[in-house]
Amino acid sequence: MEPPLNTIHDRVSGGSMHNGTESEENPITKEEFESMISELDKLITKE
């Protein structure tokens, strides 16, 4: 399983989202965005 930060980065930077017209065909949903924020928050607050 890929680390959460890599998965989020791939989704928002080039790979899944911004490759040609794919950004229009595969937009991030509100639920997916909230999930990404939650994962980032977990990474930031991890002790």
Secondary structure, DSSP 8 states (H G I E B T S, - for coil): ---HHHHHHHHHSSSSSSSTTHHHHS---HHHHHHHHHHHHHHHH--
